[in-house]
């Protein structure tokens, strides 16, 4: 039980008609802090002890929470800590990228139980959706082989793909998956899987993964600068993922940079796609991630030249993010290999002066996050878990209107 550091929790409310919100607040407190007693939960969430006891009993009945062995602290009565049951819920995450699709199955606490990938054939979604549906079916079958009751506790399918969404393109822009965006993807996946399906861009999914099990875990204000085939920013504001009006919040890769009288989008200069062009390599090469990681580890001159140029633009991006959002930290993450991310962070420093440069900081202004091609699929899987269990103001409104 956590008694050596402050408990991080959102506040519940003791007003009538807020049971759904309070239930989510309790689950979130256990997810962020680990095992807690009823007294700890009551103090942290500002709920009455009776309300906490009622919710704990309800969560135990639903198989989401379980008690542990009683712990004695000092001279007082022993207290019973409670923790989340990982097998209480499951979700599937799906990443759709330009040449590959990846799927993972996670449990309630974000542990990956099954994962698999498949190459996407030419022909766009008309050919690719069958590959995707087969991949998801295989993941579900493998998960059921590990946890017999997984199908009954499957809360949804989260999908992540490059944005922006609903923006007219030229039809041949390699940074946009225009054919997939025009395709009725959510309807097709819902019909093919029978699951509740949600969609977000890849940067938002990466931020969701960081919030659930990564560098943004327990933080209320963080921005994840995602370096993948393109560039995006996942915005965690007031403890929640901010998506914007059309799901396009954080599309910083489309920000225009001006040089030599021309304007160029940031992601044309500092993304992995720009690195692939710089190296003249095939982005569909299944061994490309390992190859670039090796080049970065060896300090290859071609990598070094790209890193130096990209770092200038990313340094400006971080300054802009700090100025606009005032986050606790900026997290550099994405599908770039770890050795490349580490070289980028080293080259980006020192950061430009900004409002984030202040005394008493407890977190660095810039830190590395997940550098893993599976992080987007993991974040996509965390989406349905978040929708089902994370506290949101909308839960208060819903209960209040129904009461």
SVG drawing of the C-alpha trace seen along z (x, -y; Angstrom):
<svg xmlns="http://www.w3.org/2000/svg" viewBox="-34 -35 64 56">
<polyline fill="none" stroke="black" stroke-width="0.4" points="0.0,0.0 1.3,-3.4 2.1,-5.4 5.5,-6.9 4.5,-9.5 1.5,-11.8 -1.6,-10.1 -2.5,-11.5 -6.3,-11.4 -9.0,-13.5 -11.8,-14.7 -15.1,-12.9 -18.4,-14.6 -20.8,-13.7 -23.8,-15.2 -26.6,-13.0 -26.5,-11.7 -22.7,-11.5 -22.1,-7.8 -20.6,-7.1 -18.1,-9.9 -17.2,-8.7 -16.7,-5.2 -14.3,-6.4 -12.4,-8.6 -11.8,-5.6 -10.6,-3.4 -8.3,-6.2 -6.8,-6.6 -6.0,-2.9 -4.5,-3.0 -2.3,-5.9 -1.2,-5.0 -1.5,-1.3 -3.1,0.4 -4.9,-2.0 -7.0,-1.5 -10.6,-2.8 -9.4,-5.6 -6.6,-6.6 -9.2,-6.7 -11.6,-8.8 -8.9,-11.3 -7.5,-11.5 -10.9,-11.7 -12.7,-13.8 -15.5,-11.3 -17.2,-10.2 -16.1,-6.9 -19.5,-5.4 -19.5,-6.4 -16.0,-4.9 -17.1,-1.7 -20.2,-1.4 -18.2,-1.9 -15.5,0.6 -18.1,3.2 -19.6,2.5 -16.3,2.7 -15.5,6.0 -18.8,7.5 -17.9,6.4 -14.5,8.1 -12.6,4.8 -11.1,4.5 -9.8,7.0 -8.6,6.8 -5.1,7.6 -3.8,8.8 -4.4,6.3 -1.5,3.9 -0.8,2.4 0.6,-1.1 1.7,-2.4 -0.6,-1.7 -3.8,-2.0 -6.1,0.8 -4.9,2.7 -6.3,1.5 -7.1,3.5 -5.5,2.2 -7.4,2.6 -6.0,2.9 -7.3,3.2 -7.8,6.6 -5.9,6.7 -8.3,9.3 -11.3,7.0 -11.3,5.6 -9.6,6.0 -9.2,3.9 -7.7,4.2 -5.6,1.5 -5.1,1.3 -2.5,-0.9 -3.0,-1.5 0.1,-2.9 1.1,-3.3 2.7,0.1 1.9,2.1 -0.9,2.7 -0.3,3.7 -2.7,5.0 -2.3,5.6 -4.6,6.8 -4.2,5.2 -5.7,5.6 -7.2,3.1 -3.8,1.8 -2.3,1.6 -0.2,4.8 0.2,6.1 -0.9,9.8 -0.9,10.4 0.4,8.6 0.8,9.2 1.4,7.3 0.8,7.7 1.9,5.9 -0.8,3.9 -1.2,4.8 -1.4,2.3 -4.8,1.1 -5.7,-0.9 -8.6,0.0 -10.5,2.1 -7.7,4.7 -6.4,3.7 -9.5,4.1 -9.6,7.9 -6.1,8.1 -7.0,5.9 -10.1,7.9 -8.2,11.1 -5.5,9.6 -8.0,8.5 -9.7,11.9 -6.4,13.6 -5.6,11.3 -9.0,12.1 -8.5,15.8 -5.1,15.7 -6.4,13.6 -9.2,16.1 -6.7,18.8 -4.9,17.0 -8.0,15.7 -11.1,17.8 -13.6,15.0 -11.8,12.2 -14.6,11.9 -17.2,11.0 -14.9,8.3 -13.7,6.8 -14.6,3.1 -13.8,2.1 -11.4,1.6 -9.3,-1.5 -7.9,-2.5 -5.1,-4.9 -3.8,-6.2 -2.1,-9.4 -4.2,-12.5 -5.3,-15.1 -8.9,-14.0 -11.4,-15.5 -8.9,-17.7 -8.8,-17.8 -5.5,-16.6 -3.9,-16.5 -4.4,-12.7 -0.7,-11.9 0.6,-13.4 2.8,-10.7 2.2,-12.3 -1.5,-11.7 -3.5,-8.5 -6.3,-10.1 -7.8,-7.0 -8.2,-5.5 -9.7,-8.7 -12.4,-8.7 -13.2,-5.1 -16.0,-4.2 -13.5,-2.6 -15.3,-2.8 -18.5,-1.4 -16.5,1.5 -14.6,2.4 -17.7,2.2 -19.6,4.5 -16.7,6.9 -15.8,7.2 -19.1,6.4 -17.1,4.1 -17.4,0.5 -14.8,-1.2 -13.1,-4.6 -10.6,-6.5 -7.7,-8.9 -4.6,-10.1 -1.3,-8.4 0.2,-11.2 -2.9,-11.2 -2.6,-7.4 1.1,-7.7 0.2,-10.3 -2.5,-7.9 0.1,-5.2 2.5,-7.6 -0.3,-8.6 -1.3,-5.0 2.1,-3.3 4.8,-5.8 6.5,-9.1 3.2,-11.0 1.8,-8.5 0.3,-10.6 0.8,-13.9 -2.0,-16.4 -0.3,-18.6 2.1,-17.1 2.6,-17.2 4.0,-14.3 5.9,-15.4 5.5,-12.3 8.1,-11.6 6.9,-9.0 6.4,-8.9 5.0,-12.3 5.0,-14.6 2.3,-15.3 1.7,-16.4 -0.5,-14.5 -2.0,-17.0 -2.7,-15.9 -4.4,-18.9 -6.0,-18.8 -5.4,-15.1 -7.4,-14.3 -6.4,-13.9 -7.5,-17.0 -8.6,-16.1 -10.0,-19.4 -13.2,-20.0 -12.4,-17.4 -9.8,-15.2 -7.0,-17.2 -5.6,-18.9 -1.8,-18.8 -1.1,-18.5 2.1,-20.5 3.7,-18.6 1.6,-20.8 3.0,-24.0 4.8,-26.0 8.4,-26.9 9.8,-29.7 13.3,-29.6 14.8,-30.9 11.5,-32.5 9.6,-29.2 7.3,-27.6 7.6,-24.0 5.6,-21.9 7.6,-20.8 7.1,-17.1 8.6,-17.5 11.9,-18.4 12.1,-16.5 9.9,-13.3 11.0,-9.8 9.7,-10.2 12.2,-13.0 14.9,-10.7 13.9,-7.9 14.2,-10.4 17.5,-11.6 18.8,-8.0 17.1,-6.9 15.6,-3.9 12.3,-2.0 9.9,-2.9 8.2,0.5 11.4,2.4 10.4,4.5 14.0,4.3 14.2,0.5 13.7,-0.2 16.6,2.0 18.7,0.7 18.3,-3.0 18.8,-2.1 22.1,-0.5 23.2,-3.5 22.3,-5.9 24.2,-3.7 27.3,-3.8 27.1,-7.6 26.8,-7.2 27.5,-10.5 24.3,-10.5 22.3,-10.1 24.3,-12.8 23.6,-15.3 19.9,-14.7 19.7,-14.8 21.5,-18.2 19.0,-19.7 15.9,-18.1 17.0,-19.2 16.8,-22.9 13.2,-22.5 12.2,-20.3 13.8,-22.8 11.5,-25.5 8.6,-23.1 9.3,-22.6 9.5,-26.3 6.1,-26.8 4.5,-24.0 5.8,-25.4 4.5,-28.9 1.1,-27.7 0.3,-25.0 2.6,-25.5 3.0,-21.8 4.8,-20.1 7.1,-18.5 7.4,-17.8 7.9,-14.1 9.7,-13.1 8.2,-9.8 7.1,-7.9 8.0,-5.1 11.6,-6.3 14.3,-3.9 15.5,-4.6 19.1,-5.4 17.7,-8.0 15.5,-9.6 18.4,-9.8 20.6,-11.5 17.7,-13.9 17.3,-14.9 21.1,-15.4 21.2,-17.6 18.1,-19.6 19.7,-20.9 20.1,-23.5 16.4,-24.4 15.4,-27.9 14.4,-30.3 10.7,-30.1 8.1,-30.5 9.0,-26.9 12.4,-28.0 11.7,-28.6 13.1,-27.8 11.8,-24.8 11.1,-22.5 10.6,-18.9 10.6,-17.6 12.9,-18.3 11.5,-20.5 12.2,-17.7 12.5,-14.0 12.4,-10.8 9.3,-8.7 8.5,-5.4 10.6,-4.8 8.8,-1.8 6.9,-0.9 4.2,0.7 3.5,-2.4 0.7,-3.7 -1.1,-0.3 -0.7,-0.3 -2.2,-3.8 -5.0,-2.8 -5.8,0.0 -5.7,-2.3 -8.4,-4.4 -11.3,-2.1 -10.0,-1.5 -9.9,-5.3 -13.4,-5.8 -14.8,-3.1 -13.1,-3.9 -11.4,-7.3 -13.1,-10.2 -14.7,-12.8 -16.9,-15.8 -19.4,-14.3 -20.0,-11.5 -21.3,-14.0 -23.6,-15.6 -25.0,-12.2 -25.8,-11.0 -27.3,-14.4 -29.6,-14.4 -30.7,-10.9 -31.4,-11.5"/>
</svg>
